[in-house]
Amino acid sequence: MTSKYILRGAIKIHPTLFQTVEKDILPGSGIAPESFWSSLSSFLSQFGEKNAALLRKRDAIQAQLDAYLLERKGKPLDAGNYTAFLTQIGYLVPPSGPLNFQVETENVDDEVCKIAAPQLVVPVDNARYALNAANARWGSLLDAYYGTDAGPAATGDAAKTEAYNPKRGQKVFEYAHAFLDEFFPLANKHKYDEVV
């Protein structure tokens, strides 16, 4: 079943997008629907072809990168050759002039430059909030170990896969437990599986 597109200016809009914009996004924004669609139509007319050309260029560069890397699969990477190749295909562009500049900051809030982050503040007298905060950090540790090379090696049965790999998940739990036992041991030696 094909949806009937809605015409606004030179653009065709899917009914679901049209309804979302008109009923959920624009009300209260101070922007009239006619003005929004007219501006979007004008923007797409002005930049649509340029954007399409840039996407075609990106696809062409990606195809060249894929071919280059597949041809050298399993071989050591020659950084000089790779840099020359990236420059040749337009992925790297030499600077147009000298890069004699410095970047400095001033008037930065203490929360950004002096206080460790991220911070999660919970009332000390609310056990549920404190438990939620601890569990959030626990979950973050497991997530970080599962999705990166910081945890167990992602090889063999612990390989990262598109879907969740329960064998990797188990190894991540074991890795995290060992880390916590070493650096933050419990006063009462409960097994983690009993308290999680």
C-alpha positions in Angstrom: 0.0 0.0 0.0 1.5 3.3 -1.1 0.9 6.4 1.1 -0.4 9.5 -0.6 2.2 12.2 -0.2 1.2 15.7 0.7 2.5 18.5 -1.5 3.8 21.7 0.1 5.6 23.9 -2.4 8.1 21.8 -4.4 8.3 19.0 -1.8 6.3 15.8 -1.2 5.9 14.9 2.5 5.0 11.5 3.9 1.7 11.8 5.9 3.3 10.6 9.1 6.0 13.2 9.0 3.5 15.9 8.0 1.3 15.1 10.9 4.2 14.9 13.4 5.5 18.3 12.3 2.1 20.0 12.3 0.6 18.4 15.4 3.5 17.6 17.7 6.5 19.8 16.7 5.2 23.2 15.5 2.5 24.0 18.0 3.9 26.4 20.7 7.0 27.1 18.6 5.8 30.3 17.2 6.4 29.0 13.6 3.4 28.8 11.3 3.1 25.5 9.4 3.0 27.4 6.0 6.2 29.3 6.9 7.9 26.0 8.0 7.1 24.1 4.8 7.9 27.1 2.6 11.3 27.5 4.3 12.0 23.8 4.1 11.0 23.7 0.4 13.3 26.7 -0.3 16.2 25.1 1.6 15.8 21.8 -0.2 15.7 23.6 -3.6 18.8 25.6 -2.8 20.9 22.8 -1.2 19.3 19.5 -2.3 21.5 18.9 -5.4 24.6 20.0 -3.7 23.9 17.6 -0.8 23.2 14.8 -3.3 26.5 15.5 -5.0 28.3 15.4 -1.7 26.7 12.1 -0.8 27.8 10.7 -4.2 31.3 11.9 -3.5 31.3 10.3 -0.1 30.1 7.0 -1.6 32.9 7.1 -4.3 35.6 7.8 -1.6 34.2 5.0 0.6 34.4 2.6 -2.4 38.0 3.5 -3.0 38.8 3.1 0.7 37.2 -0.3 0.8 39.1 -1.5 -2.3 42.4 -0.2 -0.9 42.0 -1.8 2.5 40.6 -5.1 1.1 43.6 -5.4 -1.3 45.9 -5.1 1.7 44.0 -7.2 4.1 46.3 -9.1 6.5 49.3 -7.0 5.6 51.0 -4.4 7.8 49.8 -0.9 7.2 52.3 1.5 5.5 51.3 4.8 7.1 53.1 6.9 4.4 51.5 5.1 1.5 48.1 5.2 3.2 48.4 9.0 3.8 49.4 9.5 0.2 46.4 7.4 -1.0 44.0 9.4 1.2 45.4 12.6 -0.2 45.1 11.4 -3.7 41.4 10.4 -3.4 40.6 13.7 -1.7 39.9 12.3 1.7 42.7 14.3 3.2 43.1 17.9 1.9 46.4 19.8 2.6 45.9 22.9 4.6 45.4 26.0 2.5 47.8 28.1 4.6 49.9 28.1 7.7 48.3 26.7 10.9 49.7 29.4 13.3 47.0 29.7 15.8 46.3 28.8 19.4 43.0 28.0 21.1 42.4 29.1 24.7 39.4 29.2 27.0 38.4 31.5 29.7 35.4 32.0 32.0 34.8 28.2 32.1 32.4 27.0 34.7 33.9 25.1 37.6 31.6 22.2 36.8 33.4 21.8 33.5 37.0 22.6 34.4 37.5 21.8 38.1 34.9 19.3 39.3 35.1 15.6 38.3 32.3 14.5 36.1 29.9 12.9 35.5 28.3 13.5 38.8 25.1 11.8 40.1 23.7 13.4 43.2 21.3 11.4 45.4 19.9 12.1 48.8 21.7 10.0 51.4 18.5 9.3 53.3 16.7 7.7 50.3 18.0 4.1 49.9 16.1 3.5 46.7 17.7 6.5 45.0 21.1 5.4 46.2 20.6 1.9 45.0 19.4 3.1 41.6 22.5 5.3 41.3 24.8 2.4 42.2 23.0 0.1 39.7 23.4 2.8 37.0 27.1 2.8 37.6 27.2 -1.0 37.6 25.3 -1.1 34.4 27.7 1.5 32.8 30.7 -0.7 33.8 29.2 -3.8 32.2 28.2 -1.9 29.1 31.7 -0.4 28.8 33.3 -3.8 29.2 30.9 -5.5 26.8 31.2 -2.9 24.0 34.9 -2.1 24.1 38.3 -3.6 24.4 38.6 -2.5 28.0 37.0 -5.8 29.1 37.7 -9.4 28.1 39.2 -9.9 24.6 36.5 -10.0 21.9 37.7 -13.2 20.4 36.4 -16.8 20.1 33.2 -17.4 21.9 33.5 -14.0 23.5 33.4 -12.2 20.2 31.3 -9.1 19.7 28.4 -9.9 17.5 25.5 -7.9 16.0 23.1 -9.5 18.4 23.8 -9.9 22.1 26.4 -12.7 22.7 25.5 -14.4 26.1 28.9 -16.0 26.3 30.6 -12.6 26.0 28.1 -11.3 28.5 29.1 -14.0 31.0 32.8 -13.2 30.5 32.0 -9.5 31.0 30.3 -10.3 34.3 33.3 -12.4 35.4 35.7 -9.6 34.4 33.7 -7.0 36.2 33.4 -9.1 39.3 37.2 -9.7 39.4 37.7 -5.9 39.0 35.3 -5.0 41.8 36.7 -7.8 44.1 40.2 -6.4 43.6 39.5 -2.7 44.0 36.1 -2.5 45.9 35.8 -5.7 47.9 32.6 -6.2 49.9 32.8 -6.2 53.7 30.5 -9.2 53.7 31.6 -11.7 51.2 28.3 -12.2 49.3 28.5 -13.6 45.8 27.6 -10.9 43.3 24.9 -13.1 41.7 23.1 -13.2 45.0 22.9 -9.4 45.3 22.5 -8.3 41.7 
